[in-house]
Each structure stands twice: as C-alpha cells, then as structure tokens.
C-alpha cells in the first residue's frame, strides 16, 4: 500500500468526535487504525516477497547462463594461485588439458606444459601477479598419446583476490599450421622469384624498384645499388630519353589502370652499351597484402636468340634446294619401294589364285566322283533289289498261271506273295526318292521333314534325338532350308555310323542376325587330325557339309573331343530382316 493510502487510512471520517465522548471510543478507533496499518504492511511485505522471488529466479537464470557460457566457451578458463595450482577450470579447459575437471582442481598447471616451457610459464606467472595489466604467452601443452598442442595463454590478476589470477587458454594449432604454411609459401615464393628462368622486377606504387632476381643482373648491373631508386632514373641510365620516357609511361599506365601489357618484340639501342638489343616484355599490376598496388615486369633478353634465328634463316635459304632434292629422291625411292611391294603382292595373289584353282579342280573332281559313286550305289540298289523284286514278281505270275487250274488255294498264296514283293519294291523306291529329295520338305516345311527324319533314325537304329527349334523356323525358305536339312541328315548319318551312342540333340535357334544350327552327340568323338587325313583320301562327310554351308554364305565349325562328344555348328545369315523374332 502506498503512503497516500496510509494517510487516507489515518484521516478521521466525516463524523467528528465530540469532546465529551469517553476514552473507550477513542481506544476502539486506535485499534481499528492499527489493524488497518498492519494489513497494509502485510500487503506490502507480500509484494516485496514476490519481487524478491522474481529477482532470485532471474539471478538463478543468469547464473545458469553464466555457468553455461563459462563451461562451454570456445577457450579454456582457469583460475590459478601464485604457485600455479588450479582453483577453477571450465569444461573447455579440461578438454584442452585432457583430464577430468574434478582431477584438475588442486593440480599444478605447469605440470601440463612441455618441459622447455615450464620455467618460462613460472616467470610469466610472477609478472602477472606483479602488475594489473593483461599479459600473454605462447606455450605447448602435453597431451597423452598425441603431439604437443600449441596454445596461447592470456592472464590477469584477479581484482577481487590478489592471490589469484585468471587465465584464458586458446588452441592455436591451426594458427601455427597457417604460420608454417605461410613461411613455406614465402620461402617457395622467394625461391621461385630468385630461380625464375626469366628476368623479374617489382616496382612499388611510388615507382621505386623494390626487388629484382638474379636473372636481371646482366641487364641492370649492380642491383643492390639500384634497389629503392626511382625506376624512371634507372631506365634513363639504360636507354635513350625517348625510349626511357615511353617505357616509364607504359609502366605508369599499367600501375594506374591495371591493364596487362605484353610486348613480344622490343628492339632498341642501349644507351650504356651502345648495342642493339632485343627484348620480350610483359607488365602486370599486383595487389599487395596492405591493399596497395605494385607492378611486376617479366622480360627476356632475346638478342642472341634473334641472331641465331637470323643465322638459321640464312642457313634454311641455303639448304632449301638441297632439301627439295632429298625430298625428290625420297619420293622416288618410296615409289620404287611401293612398286616392288606391289610386284611381290601381285606374285602372291597369282600364287594364291593358282592354289585356289587347284583346290577348286580337286573339289570339283571329288564332287563328280561322289556323284558317280552315289549313282553307282543307286544303280546297284535298283539292279540288286528292285530288279530282283520284279523278277520274283514275274516268277510268281508264271507260277500263278501254272496253278491257275490246278490248285486255287496255292494260287491265292502266290498272289499274296507277289503283292508283298510289289509292296516291298514300292517302299524301296520310295526310300530312294526320299533320300534323293524328301517331298515332305517341299510340301509341309522344315519341321515336319526333320521330325520324319528323326522318326526314321529311331525306327532304323534306335537313335533318340531331341529337337529344339524357334517358332519362326518355317520362315526359312529356299536354299537355306535345304542346307539346314542336308547338314542335319549328314550329321545324323555320321552319328549313327560312327559315334557309338543312342542319344543326340538338334537345335535350331535365332542368334542375333543369324540362324544357328547345332548337332551334338555324346558318343566317342574323333581325332580332328584323322578327319583331315580322311579328306585327303576322298571322304567328303565333313568337307561336303562345310562346302554346302559356305556356298550360302554361312560358317561351319566342328568341335570334337576324343572319347567324349562332338558338336557341329552352322551359322547362316538371316534370309531377310522380317524374320519373326521368337522364343526358343
């Protein structure tokens, strides 16, 4: 309650007391006032308590924030006494020292320093307690299992406790690395500047020569005496005034505008040596670390090179005719060499042509022989089998005439036997016709013809053959169809005759842009050298298949392992691009 409220509470009401009232009435009024004042004081105390609690809470929050800032600061905070014992340390400081905070309190800070720095730190600590100013020093901390950690320490005597000082410890590893890198870069720049293969000059913003490498010494003489001089005066000592003014103007223009200047050719007579010299120049502005500008010039004295070039030009002119003559001779030799090569190549081609003609005549001769042998076999079969069957039929017919009247029952038997002979002759002729050209191949297609062929081998020799073809196989027509059929026919005949097996596989699949035929048996195989010998002796099994496949542009290969298996592979180009792509 405010003072105005207190005064209002103490002011009498509108009804004034008469002088004659008794003392009891005044006592009761005083008691009421006293009670009212006590209530007011109570309210004020409660308000003050609330304010104190609020201030306490704010102080606690501020204390917590300060503790967080103290503990999690990016640098270490420590409080030491005059003997370097640690009184307080934050979490960052404990992390830098590599030890728990509870173990660090009461421990000497100097023990955590590398040995060469301990005496320096103790002397530094004495100076800190002897003055009120903040002092700093660079030290190295010992870290277990790691290299010494460079840190910078700032210390100041505590104002509230003269026997303590406060330290901040910051890790300067990166700064040390940067300083070392800077030193290396400075050394590298110095080496590059001094060992550059061209002349280098540096002129500052006041147009004074500040640096020049050793390559520039032959052109400037005593560089030590020139350093720090006005560059215009140096140019005036080397070149005539006209040339020196022009060069100085060019340097100043680059310094002021930053425009790069390149002079590939500079030829003037020097003032000091009276010699005509040639130079290559390049001028470039640089920005220095302090923000100021400077100019760096790169140049080469190419006088000797120009002289050498001039001499070389004369030499080139003198030797031009000789070179042309040599080139003509070289061209003539190359033509002669080409002619000799062409002659040798022509001889080789003629020799290859003769060999191919011989091979062609040999192949034609063997094909004719094979045809004659096949005709001979068919003739013999017709003579030995069909004619015998017909003779038997004729004999049976004579017998039929003889027994026509004598014995009708025997006549019926003879007729039946004659019919059997006629049927056998018909089957034999049908077999010959099928071997020469199966009609089912032309009438029904490749699949029925192969199925009929496989069925015949199963009935005749017991050879079981698995057939796998792709769905679009019937799109193959013409010479490709008969080629595939004849290769399968010949290969299965070889399996039945020589392989000593009862199982084989035939596969016709589409493989990219070709038709691939594979015939595989699991028999005894054969020696490929023996097969080549058989070809020389006139056997045309494999050779006939190969020639037939190559006649339609295909590729024939045969792989065989003696005692294991044999695989015949034929790859024919697709007859057209519209062959239906199918699944195996």
Secondary structure, DSSP 8 states (H G I E B T S, - for coil): --HHHHHHHHS--SS---TT--HHHHHHHHHHHHHHHHHHHHHHHHHHHHHHHHHHHHHHHHHHHHHHHHHT-SSEEEEEETT-BEEEE-HHHHHHHTS-HHHHTTSBGGGGB-HHHHHHHHHHHHHHHH-SS-EEEEEEE--TTS--EEEEEEEEE-SS-TTEEEEEEEE-HHHHHHHHHHHHHHHHHHHHHHH-SSEEEEE-TTSBEEEE-GGGHHHHS-HHHHTTSBHHHHHHHHB-HHHHHHHHHHHHHHHHH---EEEEEEEEEBTTT--EEEEEEEEEEEE-TTS-EEEEEEEEE-HHHHHHHHHHHHHHHHHHHHHHHHHHHHHHHHHHHHHHHHHHHHHHHHHHHHHHHHHHHHHHHHHHHHHHHHHHHHHHHIIIIIHHHHHHHHHHHHHHHHTTTT-HHHHHHHHHHHHHHHHHHHHHHHHHHHHH--HHHHHT-HHHHHHHHHHHHHHHH--EEEEEE-GGGGG--HHHHHHHHHHHHHHHHHIIIII--SEEEEEEEEETTEEEEEEEE-S----HHHHHHHHHTT--HHHHHHHHHHHTT-EEEEEE-TTS-EEEEEEEE-S-TT------
